[in-house]
Amino acid sequence: MRLLIPIYSCLFAAYAVAQDASNNPSVTPTEELRNSVREWVETKRKIQQEENDWKRDLEVLQNYKEGLEKEIADLTEQIKDAKNRKSGADQESLNQSAQRDRYMAAKSEMANIVRGFEESLMTKIPSFPPPLAKEAKVAQGIEDLKRDMSLPTEKRGENLSKRLLNVVNLLTEAEKFQQTVHVRSELHKDKHGKEFNMQVVYFGLAVAYAVNEDGSLALVGRPTSKGWKFEEREDLADDISKLLAATTGESEATFTNLPFSKP
């Protein structure tokens, strides 16, 4: 199931109003509304900026990949032609050597760039929500990335186009997941080790809320450097149940106050 980005903004705005009201009882309803609208507009601006930056970086990466592939293809063709020509003169031999040097230099440069992209992406993999990481295409991409990261130094110049494409594909899938709200059924354990079947709503790559069927267990999940961690929050069970009902269309849309860190 999916819910558009405005729910994310409404959650944040409602939470901001609740916080202001509790901290300053003298604030009037008009001021509360003004503060809510201001926070909502600022949050939308930041979300749009992040999306624009992500799309721009992805486009630059794809263009750079195509340029490097074309340069390597051109240089490879030149070397092939050079080998087929008769090399009688010393000058021609020198020219062929220069072409080979250019090819090797370009390949070495691309190998370093691809390696840098792989290392950077590897640090972001733990922040992939479990539903995203378990998707067949993404799971295979992560396995390929781990394999490429283990290549010895002398083999890091191999399969550069395929490896770069894998990085682009993983970033693309992460961007798709980030743009929507997802509801999943998952098994989670409480602090005593008892396992429950829970409904979990993921707000992109940022936060998740979960509750079991009878509302006896509620969780809030956030990404960490070691993967997603879920914290028990029984006090939020009713609110999370209302959120899920609105998300799945079982009830009318409504404002729901839930903890959420500013972007």
Rosetta blueprint (number, residue, H / E / L):
1 M L
2 R L
3 L L
4 L L
5 I L
6 P H
7 I H
8 Y H
9 S H
10 C H
11 L H
12 F H
13 A H
14 A H
15 Y H
16 A H
17 V H
18 A H
19 Q H
20 D H
21 A H
22 S H
23 N H
24 N L
25 P L
26 S L
27 V L
28 T L
29 P H
30 T H
31 E H
32 E H
33 L H
34 R H
35 N H
36 S H
37 V H
38 R H
39 E H
40 W H
41 V H
42 E H
43 T H
44 K H
45 R H
46 K H
47 I H
48 Q H
49 Q H
50 E H
51 E H
52 N H
53 D H
54 W H
55 K H
56 R H
57 D H
58 L H
59 E H
60 V H
61 L H
62 Q H
63 N H
64 Y H
65 K H
66 E H
67 G H
68 L H
69 E H
70 K H
71 E H
72 I H
73 A H
74 D H
75 L H
76 T H
77 E H
78 Q H
79 I H
80 K H
81 D H
82 A H
83 K H
84 N H
85 R L
86 K L
87 S L
88 G L
89 A L
90 D H
91 Q H
92 E H
93 S H
94 L H
95 N H
96 Q H
97 S H
98 A H
99 Q H
100 R H
101 D H
102 R H
103 Y H
104 M H
105 A H
106 A H
107 K H
108 S H
109 E H
110 M H
111 A H
112 N H
113 I H
114 V H
115 R H
116 G H
117 F H
118 E H
119 E H
120 S H
121 L H
122 M H
123 T H
124 K H
125 I H
126 P H
127 S H
128 F L
129 P L
130 P H
131 P H
132 L H
133 A H
134 K L
135 E L
136 A H
137 K H
138 V H
139 A H
140 Q H
141 G H
142 I H
143 E H
144 D H
145 L H
146 K H
147 R H
148 D H
149 M H
150 S L
151 L L
152 P L
153 T H
154 E H
155 K H
156 R L
157 G L
158 E L
159 N L
160 L H
161 S H
162 K H
163 R H
164 L H
165 L H
166 N H
167 V H
168 V H
169 N H
170 L H
171 L H
172 T H
173 E H
174 A H
175 E H
176 K H
177 F H
178 Q H
179 Q L
180 T L
181 V E
182 H E
183 V E
184 R E
185 S E
186 E E
187 L E
188 H E
189 K E
190 D L
191 K L
192 H L
193 G L
194 K L
195 E E
196 F E
197 N E
198 M E
199 Q E
200 V E
201 V E
202 Y E
203 F E
204 G L
205 L L
206 A L
207 V E
208 A E
209 Y E
210 A E
211 V E
212 N E
213 E L
214 D L
215 G L
216 S L
217 L L
218 A E
219 L E
220 V E
221 G E
222 R E
223 P E
224 T E
225 S L
226 K L
227 G E
228 W E
229 K E
230 F E
231 E E
232 E E
233 R L
234 E H
235 D H
236 L H
237 A H
238 D H
239 D H
240 I H
241 S H
242 K H
243 L H
244 L H
245 A H
246 A H
247 T H
248 T L
249 G L
250 E L
251 S L
252 E L
253 A L
254 T L
255 F L
256 T L
257 N L
258 L L
259 P L
260 F L
261 S L
262 K L
263 P L
